[in-house]
Amino acid sequence: MRFFEVNPAEGPRFTGYINGVHRWGLPGGLCPVCHASPGGLGEAYPSVDLSGWAHRQELVEARQVPLEEYERLRDQVRSQVPFDAPLFPGAEFGPLTGKASGKWGAMHLPEPWTLVMQRDALECMRGAGIALRASKMDLRFLGRTEVELLEIEVHPRGRVHDSCFPGGRERPCERCGRQGGSFPDAPILDSRTLPKDQNLFRLTDYTTIIIATERFVDAVNRFEFEGVVFKEIPVL
Ligand SMILES: [Zn+2]
C-alpha cells in the first residue's frame, strides 16, 4: 500500500476559508520539565458532541493551564470520546462554527489540518467503499457562494520514521511526551505504526499532516475531484 500527504490545491478556484473554531477544546498544558506545551494542532473530533456534558463549560475558552490541570480535563473528557484518541493539549470537539468565504473544491483544506468535503463528493467516496466519518458544520457564508460542507474527521495514527532525522531524533520529554523537531524535508512513514483499517489519518507525531492511502487517492482521481493535491511519502 502506498501513502500520500494531502495538501491544498492552489489557485483562484480554491480560495475557500473559514474563520471559526470547534465548539469545545482542551486547553494548552504547560509542562514543568520542558517548559513547552505538547500541543496537537489539528486534532479535532467534530463528531464528539459535548452539549449535554456537565463539564463542558471548562472546555469553552482557549487558554494555557499547568500540565496537571490539562491532564485532569483530558481524563474527564475521555469518558465522552467513544474511540481511542490521544487527546493532546488543544484537541477540539464538536462542530466547526464560524464564517465561511471564498470558492470551494469538492474536497478542501481551509487550513492544512482541516479537511472538508461537499456533500455529493462525500457520497461518491462512500459509494466507492471509502468509509469516512463526516460531521455537519455550523457555518455562515459570506458572499454569494453557499455550498453544503461537511468536516471529515481525521484521527491521529501512524508516525514518521526515526531515520528521517539526520543526527538522530530528539528524545520525548519524560514528563509530557513532547518530541520536538520540525517535520522532515524528506519524510518517511514508519510502517510499523500505520493503520490497516483507515484510508485517511493524521500523523500522531505531526498532527497537522493528513495522510491518505492509495485507495483514497485512486477514488478521488477516478471522480476527478478537485481541491486537494497528493504527494507520495515513502514507507520504511
Ligand atoms: Zn515536557
Residues whose N, C-alpha, C, O or C-beta is under 5 A from the ligand:
A	BS01	ZN	C31 V33 C34 C173 R175 C176 G177 R178
